[in-house]
C-alpha cells in the first residue's frame, strides 16, 4: 500500500491505520530528536541583555546537571527546559513540558512545566511581583526538586566564563530519550 484509500478518517480500516502507524513511527523515530535540537538552536543569537544567549544558558544548565551526576533524563530536561522561549515566551515551561511529557517521568515533566514560577523567586520582586508565588505549590511532591533545579541549574547558568559543554555531548542523550516508547497519560 502506498497510501490509504480514505479521505475522511471515519472511513479508514484497521489495515489502513496499521499502515499509517508504521509510517508515522518511522518518521517520528527519524525526525523527532533532530527537530527538538533544531528548536533548541533557535535560542542561539540575541543575548537580550544577559551575558550569554539562551542557547548557551541551556547548554550550561545541562552541563551543570551532568557534572552533578544527575541521570540522563534530568540532563535532557535541563537542556530543553527553555526551548519554548521563542514560540511561547509567556508560558515557555508549558511548551517545553508538553514536548517532553511522553518521554520523561511525571516528576521531571512537573519540574520543567513549573520552573518558570520557581525561577521567579530570584527576580520577580525586583519587577514589582511576588517572588513567593511558588509557595502555592508548597506541599507538592516535586516542590523541593523544582526549587533545587532552579537554584542549581537555572538561575546560575548565565556565566560566560563557565566551561560549558558543547551540544554534541548532549545530542546522543536527546536521541535516546526521544527514542523511548511514548508513555500514555490522561
C-alpha positions in Angstrom: 0.0 0.0 0.0 1.4 3.4 -0.9 -1.4 5.4 0.7 -4.7 4.9 2.3 -7.9 4.9 0.3 -10.0 7.1 2.6 -10.5 10.8 2.5 -12.3 11.0 5.8 -10.8 9.4 8.9 -14.0 7.8 9.9 -13.9 5.7 6.8 -10.4 4.2 7.5 -9.9 0.5 8.1 -7.8 -1.3 10.7 -5.3 -2.2 8.0 -5.0 1.4 6.8 -4.4 2.7 10.3 -1.8 0.0 10.9 -0.1 1.1 7.7 -0.2 4.7 8.8 1.0 4.0 12.3 4.1 2.2 10.9 4.9 5.1 8.6 4.3 7.6 11.4 6.5 5.7 13.9 9.4 5.5 11.3 9.0 9.2 10.6 8.8 10.2 14.3 11.8 8.0 15.2 13.9 9.5 12.4 13.0 13.2 13.0 11.8 14.0 16.5 15.1 14.3 18.3 16.6 16.3 15.4 13.6 18.6 15.3 13.8 19.2 19.0 17.5 20.0 18.8 16.8 22.4 15.9 14.2 24.1 18.1 16.9 24.4 20.8 19.2 26.1 18.3 16.6 28.8 17.7 17.7 30.2 21.1 21.1 31.0 19.7 21.7 34.6 19.0 20.4 37.6 20.9 21.6 37.9 24.4 18.6 40.1 25.4 20.8 41.9 27.9 22.3 38.8 29.5 26.0 38.0 29.2 25.2 34.8 27.2 22.3 33.8 24.9 19.6 31.4 25.8 21.2 28.6 23.8 24.4 28.9 25.9 22.2 29.1 29.0 20.6 25.8 28.1 23.9 24.1 27.4 25.3 25.5 30.7 22.2 24.2 32.6 22.7 20.7 31.1 26.5 20.9 31.7 26.0 21.6 35.4 23.3 18.9 35.7 25.6 16.3 34.1 28.6 17.3 36.2 26.5 16.9 39.3 25.9 13.3 38.4 22.2 13.6 37.6 20.7 10.9 35.3 20.4 11.3 31.6 16.7 12.2 31.7 17.4 15.1 34.1 20.2 16.3 31.9 18.0 16.3 28.8 15.3 18.2 30.8 17.8 20.8 31.9 19.0 21.2 28.3 15.5 21.6 26.9 13.7 23.4 29.8 13.7 26.7 27.9 13.0 25.5 24.3 9.6 27.1 24.5 11.1 30.6 24.9 10.8 31.5 21.2 7.3 30.2 20.4 5.7 30.7 23.9 7.6 33.4 25.7 4.8 33.8 28.3 4.3 30.1 29.0 7.6 28.6 27.8 7.6 26.0 30.5 4.3 24.6 29.4 5.5 24.2 25.9 8.8 22.5 26.9 6.9 20.2 29.3 4.4 19.2 26.6 7.2 18.2 24.2 8.9 16.2 26.9 5.9 14.7 28.6 5.6 11.4 26.7 9.3 10.6 27.2 10.1 11.6 30.7 8.9 10.9 34.2 5.9 12.7 35.8 8.4 14.3 38.2 10.7 15.7 35.5 7.6 16.8 33.5 6.3 18.7 36.5 9.7 20.4 37.1 10.0 21.6 33.6 6.4 22.8 33.5 6.7 24.8 36.7 10.3 26.0 36.6 9.2 29.5 35.4 7.2 30.2 38.5 10.0 28.8 40.7 12.6 30.9 38.8 10.5 34.0 39.6 11.7 33.6 43.2 15.1 35.1 42.0 13.8 38.3 40.3 10.0 38.9 40.4 10.3 41.1 43.5 12.6 43.5 41.5 9.8 44.0 39.0 7.0 44.5 41.5 5.9 40.9 41.5 5.7 38.3 44.2 8.8 36.2 44.5 7.0 33.8 46.7 4.4 32.8 44.0 5.9 29.4 44.0 4.6 28.9 47.5 1.2 28.0 46.1 2.8 24.7 45.2 4.3 24.1 48.7 3.4 20.5 49.7 3.6 19.2 46.1 5.9 16.1 45.9 8.1 17.9 43.4 8.3 21.3 45.2 11.8 20.8 46.6 13.1 19.2 43.4 11.9 22.2 41.3 13.3 24.7 43.8 16.6 22.8 43.6 16.6 22.7 39.8 16.1 26.5 39.6 18.8 27.1 42.3 21.5 24.8 40.9 20.7 24.5 37.2 18.8 27.6 36.0 19.3 30.9 37.9 23.1 30.5 38.0 23.5 29.5 34.3 24.3 32.9 32.8 28.1 32.8 33.3 30.2 33.4 30.2 33.3 32.1 32.0 31.7 28.7 32.8 33.2 25.7 31.0 30.0 24.8 29.1 29.9 21.5 27.2 29.0 21.6 23.5 25.7 20.3 22.1 27.5 17.3 20.6 27.9 16.0 24.2 24.1 16.1 24.7 22.7 15.2 21.3 23.0 11.4 21.8 21.2 11.7 25.1 18.4 13.6 23.4 18.3 10.9 20.8 17.9 8.2 23.4 15.2 10.0 25.4 13.1 10.6 22.3 13.6 7.1 21.1 11.7 5.8 24.1 8.3 4.4 23.6 5.9 7.3 24.5 4.1 6.7 27.7 0.4 7.1 28.0 -1.2 9.7 30.1 -4.6 11.3 30.6 
